[in-house]
């Protein structure tokens, strides 16, 4: 699976648990860390944890195991590293505080509205 398809799969999976305001950045030309950053929010730390757990379970079913997961216990900012995509799931006030979108403003955004499944939403 190519990195963009994998990133879009992650978008669809997190939307199944009602993640809000997903933004997908193409960062491969700006960093050697990964190809894509996916940033999304939950309305509570419990929802953030549920989104991350669902993503991990579904991605495992697709054959993808994260290289690392950080922040699960508190549920304020959970990071799941899938190599060519890094997923950041925030509790909304924490997302606003850290403003990763502002930090990566130079990175092109992928227009996910045209590329993700609408059947689950």
C-alpha positions as a Markdown table, in Angstrom:
| # | Residue | x | y | z |
|---|---|---|---|---|
| 1 | Unk | 0.0 | 0.0 | 0.0 |
| 2 | Unk | 1.4 | 3.4 | -0.9 |
| 3 | Unk | 1.8 | 6.0 | 1.8 |
| 4 | Unk | -1.1 | 8.2 | 0.7 |
| 5 | Unk | -3.5 | 5.3 | 0.6 |
| 6 | Unk | -2.3 | 4.2 | 4.0 |
| 7 | Unk | -2.8 | 7.8 | 5.3 |
| 8 | Unk | -6.3 | 7.9 | 3.8 |
| 9 | Unk | -7.1 | 4.5 | 5.4 |
| 10 | Unk | -6.1 | 6.1 | 8.8 |
| 11 | Unk | -8.4 | 9.0 | 8.1 |
| 12 | Unk | -11.4 | 6.7 | 7.4 |
| 13 | Unk | -10.7 | 4.7 | 10.5 |
| 14 | Unk | -10.5 | 7.6 | 12.9 |
| 15 | Unk | -13.7 | 9.1 | 11.4 |
| 16 | Unk | -15.4 | 5.8 | 12.4 |
| 17 | Unk | -15.0 | 7.0 | 16.0 |
| 18 | Unk | -16.1 | 10.6 | 15.2 |
| 19 | Unk | -12.7 | 12.2 | 15.2 |
| 20 | Unk | -13.1 | 15.9 | 14.5 |
| 21 | Unk | -11.3 | 18.3 | 12.1 |
| 22 | Unk | -8.8 | 15.8 | 10.5 |
| 23 | Unk | -6.0 | 17.5 | 8.6 |
| 24 | Unk | -3.5 | 15.5 | 6.5 |
| 25 | Unk | -0.2 | 17.1 | 5.7 |
| 26 | Unk | 2.3 | 15.9 | 3.1 |
| 27 | Unk | 5.6 | 16.4 | 4.8 |
| 28 | Unk | 8.0 | 14.1 | 2.9 |
| 29 | Unk | 9.8 | 17.1 | 1.3 |
| 30 | Unk | 10.1 | 18.9 | 4.6 |
| 31 | Unk | 11.4 | 16.2 | 6.9 |
| 32 | Unk | 13.0 | 12.8 | 6.8 |
| 33 | Unk | 10.8 | 11.5 | 9.7 |
| 34 | Unk | 7.7 | 10.5 | 7.7 |
| 35 | Unk | 5.7 | 11.2 | 4.5 |
| 36 | Unk | 2.4 | 12.3 | 6.1 |
| 37 | Unk | 1.2 | 13.8 | 9.4 |
| 38 | Unk | -2.5 | 13.2 | 10.2 |
| 39 | Unk | -3.8 | 15.5 | 12.9 |
| 40 | Unk | -7.3 | 15.1 | 14.4 |
| 41 | Unk | -9.2 | 15.8 | 17.7 |
| 42 | Unk | -11.5 | 14.3 | 20.1 |
| 43 | Unk | -14.0 | 16.1 | 22.4 |
| 44 | Unk | -12.6 | 14.4 | 25.6 |
| 45 | Unk | -9.5 | 12.5 | 26.7 |
| 46 | Unk | -11.7 | 9.4 | 26.8 |
| 47 | Unk | -12.7 | 9.9 | 23.1 |
| 48 | Unk | -9.1 | 10.5 | 22.2 |
| 49 | Unk | -8.1 | 7.2 | 23.8 |
| 50 | Unk | -11.0 | 5.4 | 22.0 |
| 51 | Unk | -10.0 | 6.8 | 18.6 |
| 52 | Unk | -6.4 | 5.7 | 19.1 |
| 53 | Unk | -7.4 | 2.2 | 20.3 |
| 54 | Unk | -9.7 | 1.8 | 17.4 |
| 55 | Unk | -7.1 | 3.0 | 14.9 |
| 56 | Unk | -4.5 | 0.6 | 16.4 |
| 57 | Unk | -6.9 | -2.4 | 16.3 |
| 58 | Unk | -8.1 | -1.7 | 12.7 |
| 59 | Unk | -4.6 | -1.0 | 11.3 |
| 60 | Unk | -3.4 | -4.2 | 12.9 |
| 61 | Unk | -6.2 | -6.0 | 11.1 |
| 62 | Unk | -4.9 | -4.4 | 7.9 |
| 63 | Unk | -1.4 | -5.7 | 8.6 |
| 64 | Unk | 0.2 | -2.5 | 10.1 |
| 65 | Unk | 1.7 | -2.5 | 13.5 |
| 66 | Unk | 2.8 | 0.9 | 14.9 |
| 67 | Unk | 6.5 | 1.5 | 15.5 |
| 68 | Unk | 5.6 | 3.4 | 18.6 |
| 69 | Unk | 2.6 | 4.9 | 20.5 |
| 70 | Unk | 3.0 | 7.8 | 23.0 |
| 71 | Unk | 0.5 | 9.5 | 25.3 |
| 72 | Unk | -2.1 | 6.7 | 25.6 |
| 73 | Unk | -2.4 | 6.9 | 29.4 |
| 74 | Unk | -3.4 | 10.6 | 29.7 |
| 75 | Unk | -5.3 | 10.8 | 26.4 |
| 76 | Unk | -4.5 | 14.5 | 25.8 |
| 77 | Unk | -2.2 | 13.9 | 22.8 |
| 78 | Unk | -1.7 | 10.4 | 21.4 |
| 79 | Unk | 0.9 | 9.8 | 18.7 |
| 80 | Unk | 0.9 | 6.6 | 16.6 |
| 81 | Unk | 3.9 | 6.2 | 14.4 |
| 82 | Unk | 3.3 | 4.0 | 11.3 |
| 83 | Unk | 6.6 | 4.9 | 9.6 |
| 84 | Unk | 5.4 | 6.7 | 6.5 |
| 85 | Unk | 2.4 | 8.2 | 8.4 |
| 86 | Unk | 2.4 | 9.7 | 11.9 |
| 87 | Unk | -1.0 | 10.2 | 13.5 |
| 88 | Unk | -1.6 | 12.8 | 16.2 |
| 89 | Unk | -4.9 | 12.6 | 18.0 |
| 90 | Unk | -5.5 | 15.5 | 20.4 |
| 91 | Unk | -8.0 | 16.5 | 23.0 |
| 92 | Unk | -9.2 | 19.7 | 21.3 |
| 93 | Unk | -7.8 | 22.3 | 23.8 |
| 94 | Unk | -4.4 | 20.6 | 23.7 |
| 95 | Unk | -4.4 | 20.7 | 19.9 |
| 96 | Unk | -5.1 | 24.4 | 20.0 |
| 97 | Unk | -2.3 | 25.0 | 22.5 |
| 98 | Unk | 0.4 | 23.1 | 20.5 |
| 99 | Unk | -0.8 | 24.3 | 17.1 |
| 100 | Unk | 0.9 | 21.7 | 14.9 |
| 101 | Unk | -1.0 | 23.1 | 11.9 |
| 102 | Unk | 0.8 | 26.4 | 12.5 |
| 103 | Unk | 4.1 | 24.7 | 12.9 |
| 104 | Unk | 3.7 | 22.8 | 9.6 |
| 105 | Unk | 2.1 | 25.6 | 7.7 |
| 106 | Unk | 4.5 | 25.1 | 4.8 |
| 107 | Unk | 3.4 | 21.5 | 4.2 |
| 108 | Unk | 0.8 | 20.9 | 1.5 |
| 109 | Unk | -2.6 | 19.7 | 2.8 |
| 110 | Unk | -4.2 | 16.8 | 1.2 |
| 111 | Unk | -7.8 | 17.5 | 0.3 |
| 112 | Unk | -9.2 | 14.6 | 2.3 |
| 113 | Unk | -12.9 | 15.6 | 1.7 |
| 114 | Unk | -12.7 | 14.3 | -1.8 |
| 115 | Unk | -10.7 | 11.2 | -1.0 |
| 116 | Unk | -12.3 | 9.6 | 2.1 |
| 117 | Unk | -15.3 | 7.4 | 2.4 |
| 118 | Unk | -18.5 | 9.2 | 3.5 |
| 119 | Unk | -20.4 | 6.1 | 4.4 |
| 120 | Unk | -19.4 | 6.0 | 8.0 |
| 121 | Unk | -20.2 | 9.7 | 8.7 |
